[in-house]
Structure formats: structure tokens, C-alpha cells
């Protein structure tokens, strides 16, 4: 499926503009900034910024500002703080329902992992996404890699993928990558069929990733809550390390994990991207997609 020009997919520079504007709105909503001030953060005219933001978010910048303001006001009225309630202050609302989970554990075998992917073919390529440029890779068993790439870093991203799978055959196909990105982020394509993940990781990492997939329908969570869901209560730091090793950004939703007080915390692909992901998934609230995760532990 080709990505249409009026889709929500952005190159790295346009995404950076959107991310700066969202950060500015989230930090300054109490002052109710005017459109010209918000557009200045994106270094665009009001007209071009308004059009870009609406294409990405489905709402205007002023509507998003009203959305953030209303959620912050609602949070202030709540008497029992929770991670989800605290997150209203950065523009989040209830369950995101992006995944109707279906899990199978039939992916990359320990033998293939031990051999550095020997005998495997990874179809890989670059595509624009709602969150900037990304490198996507898949095998016949499922999707194995999704990483975000800053402008000018495509060669380094390919080198990193090669280092992870040194014996695999990498086949470059940007058109297939664009079709895969459309399947992930385009609503009609998401509803068409399950998306299977075939990822590599240690037993502990797989346990954390699976727990995160299973709790995604409930919306944002905390490191502590995720540790409990993974059966390692008190292991928030170890959970954080597992999240940093996530090979498929967005699909295994590490961006949904916040600090206990509801603030963003860290994110491998940057705080601005994390903030934008949380806003986007809430604003779009698409029909549930189905994800299958095929996985094997590293030997």
C-alpha cells in the first residue's frame, strides 16, 4: 500500500517541527499561547503550520491546546492521584485501544540467534511514519525491527541492524518498508489482518515486552506497575533496561511507560517523540489492531 501525500506520515524534519510544537503546548498551556507563538516553535508560518499539524493530528493546534487544557483541569479535580490521572496534564486521556492482542511464540529460533541470523533473510528499508523516518525489517516469520532514524543517520541505522544480525542476508526494499509502515499506522490497513512480531531477546526481556503488550489496552502505565505485571515486583530498574532493548519501537509500546508521578521519564528515541506518540495515539483512537508476537530467547 502506497502512502498518500496527505497522510499523517512525516519525514524527520517535519516531525521535529510537530514535536517542538507539542512540547511547547504541553509546557505553556496555562498561558493559552496564540497560534503565531506555537507556529514560531515549528519555524513555519501560521498557515503552513496549521495545515501540517492538522494533517498529523486530525485536529488544529488550537483544538489540541483546548484538549490539553481540559485534561489538566480534569486532573486537578481528581482526589486520588494515579499515573493515568497525572498523565492528563500532558494531554493524555483514557485507554488507547490500539492493540487487540494475539500472541504466538513461534518466531526466531535459538539456533538462528546463536548463528547471528545465519540462513535468515531480513527485508529492510526506510519509510516516513507519523513520528519521522524509520528503519523497518521483517522475516517470513514476522516483523523483527523498527527503529527511528534522525536525518542523515540512515547509514548508521543500517550498520546497527547489520551488527544485530551479522550472518543474516539483508535485502533493501524501501517500497516494502513503506507498505509495512502503512499497515502499522494506516487505519484501514491495521484492521485488515494481524501483525506478527518475531523478535529476539533474553527470557527476561521477552517477559517484560509481553507484559507491556498485554497491558497496553489500559493506556499509560508505570515502571513499577509493569514490573509487577511481569512478575518481578521491585524490579523497575531491570524493567527499564529491558525496555531500552526493545527492537520494535511503537509496536511494543515502551512509550506508554511513565514515571510513578506521571511525568514522561526517559525514552530511547527521545522525550519529544515519546510525548508525540502519547498525544497521537490518544487523538487518533483508531479501531483496535491485532498484534502477534513471535519470540525466542537468546541462548
N, C-alpha and C positions, 0 to 999 in steps of 0.2 A: 504494500500500500504506500503510495507516494504521499509525502507531507505537503499539504496545500499551503500556499503563501500566507493565507490568513489564519493559519493555525496558531496554537499557543507556543510552538517551538521557536526557540531563540538561539542565536549564536552567542558566544561568550560575552561579547561587548554589550549587546542589548540586554542580556540577563544581568550584567553588572549594573546597568542603569536601573533596572527594576529593583534589584536587591538594595541599592543605595536608597531608593525612594521608600521602600518598605521599612528599612531601618530608621529612616528619618521620621516617618509617620508614627511608628511604634514608640519612638523616643520623645516625640513632641506633640502627641495627640491632644494633650491637655491645653495646649495653646491654640488648637484648631488652626493650623497653618493654611494659608491660601494656596491655590493651585500653582501660582507662579513660584512660590517658595519651594514647593515639592518638586516641580519640574526643574528648578535650578539644581537640585541634588542629582538629577539624571543628566544634567547638561544638555537639555533639549528645550525647544520652545514649548509653550503650554499646549499648542495644538498637537504637535508630534508626540509629546509625552502622553497626553490624554489618550491618543489613539493606540499607542504602544501598550500602555497599562491595561486598557480595556480589552485589547486582543489577548493579553496574557491572563488576566484575572477574571474576565467576564463582567467586571464592574468598573466604574470610573474611579479615579483616585479619591475623589470626594466621597463616593459611596463606601470605599474601603475605610477611609478615615472615620466615617459615621459608624461603620461596623466595629472598628477597634474601640471607639469611644463607648459605644453601647455595652460591649462586653466588659470593659473596665468598670463601668458603672455598676453592672450586674455583680461583678466580683466584690465590689465594695460593700454590697448589701448582704453578702453571704456571711453567716455567723461561724461556720465550721470550715476553716481553710483546708484545701486539699491541693494536690498537684494540678489537677484539671482546673479547679476553680482559680488557682493562682495564674494559670496559663491564659485565662481570659484577658489578662492585661496586655498580652502580646498578640491579641487578635484571634484567639482560638475559640472554637465552640465545641459542641458535643462530639459523639463518636464519628469517626471518619468513614467507616464502612467502605474502605477501598479494597478489602480483601475478604472474600468468602473462602476460607482456607480449605485446600485439599492437599494433603501431604503424602508423598511417597518417598521412600528412602531407597531408591534404585539407581543412584547416579554413578559418579566416577568411582571406580573400584580402588581398594587399597593398593593393588598391584600396579595399576596405572599411575597412581600418585607416587608410589615409590620409584617408578621409572621416569618421573618427570613428565608424564603425559605421553610416553612413547606409544605410538600406534594411534593416538588421538588426532583428529583434525579439529582445529578451532577456527570457525568462520568469524572473522572480526572486522570491525570497521567503525568509522566515526559518523556521528549524526548529531544534529541540533536537537535539543529537548526543551521542555519548559524551564529547565534550570541550566541552560548553557550547553556547550559542546560536551559530548560523552563518547567514550570508547566502550563498545559492546562486543561480547564474544560468546559464542554458543557452540555446543557439540550436538551430536544427534540425540543425546540423552536429555539435553536441556540447556538453559542459559547458565553460563559459568562466570561471567564477569560483566560488571557495569561500573565504570569509574568516570568521574567528571574531569574535564581537561581544560585547563586555562589556556588562553590564546598563546600560540607559539610553543605549546608543550606536547604536541601530538607525538613527535618522535620519542620523547621521554616516556610517554604513556605506553607506547608500543614496546619499548625496551623493558619496562616494568612487567608487562604481560608476558613477554618472552622469558624473562627471568623466573616467573612463577611456573611456567610450563616449558622448560628448556628443550625437551625432547618432542614436544607436540609439533604438528605441522600447522602453521598459522597461514590462513588464506584470507587475504584482504578483500573485502566486499562491502563498500560503503553503502551501496544501494540496499543490500540485505539488512545492514545495520539500521538504515532509516526506516525500513519496513518493520523491523523489530521494535524500534522506538515508538512507532505509531501504534503498534499492538499494545505497548505498555501504557501510553498516555492518551491515546485517542479513544473516546468513549465507545463508539460502535465496535471498534476492534477489540477492546477489552472484554466486551460482552460475548464475543464470538466463540472463544474457546479457552480452556485453562492454559496457564503458562507454567511450565515446569522448570524448576531450578535444579541444576546439577552442580553442586559446589563442593569445594574441598575445605577441610578444616579438622581440627582435633575433636575428640569426642566432646570436650567441654564447650568448645566454640559452637558446635552443631546444636548442643543442648540449649545454649543461650539464644542462638538465632531462631530455633524452632519455637522457643517460649515467646520470643518477640513477635513472630508471625501469629501465634495463637492469641496474643493479647491485643493485636493491632486494632480489631474492631471496637475496642473500648476507648480508643483515642490515645492521647499522650500518657506516658507512664513515667516512673522514676527508676533510677538505677537500683534503688533498694527493692522496689516492688518487682522489678524484673528478676533480680537475684532470687527473690522468694519464689516467683513463678518457675524459675529454672531449677529450684530445689537446692539453692546454695545461699540460704539466708545469711546475711552478714558478709556476702562476697561481692559487694558493689564495685570494689576496685577491680576484681578479676573480671566482672561482667563488662566494665568499661574497656578493659584490654581486649576482650572478645569482640566488642562492637567495633573497635578500631581495625580489626582484621576482616570485617565483613567484605566479601568480594563482589557483592551485587548491591550497590547503593540503591536507595529508594525502595526496591522490592523487598529486601529485608530491612525494615524501616527504622534504622538507628536514629534517624532524625526525630522520631517520636519519643525519645528518652530524654527527660529533663532532670534538672537537679531537684532535690526534695522541696525547695521553696518555689518551684515552678519556673525558675529562670532557665535560660537556654542551656547553659553548660557548654562543653566542647563538642566539636564535630569534625571528623576527618576532612570534610570537604568545605569547611568554613562556616562561621556563625551566620553570615549573611545568607548563604544557601540554605542552611537549616531553617532560619526564620521564614524564608520564602517558601520552602516546602510545606511548612506547617500552615502558612496562610493559604497556599494554593489548594491543598487537599481539602481544607475546610470550605473555601469559597466555591470550589467546583462540585464537591459532594456527589461524585458520579455513581452510577449503578455499580454494585459490587463486582469485582473481578475475582477470578479463581486462580490461585497460585498453587502449583505443586512443587514441592522441594525435594529433589533427589540429592542425596548427600552421602559421602563416605568419609570416615575418619582417616586422618593421616596415620600411617603405620608408625 
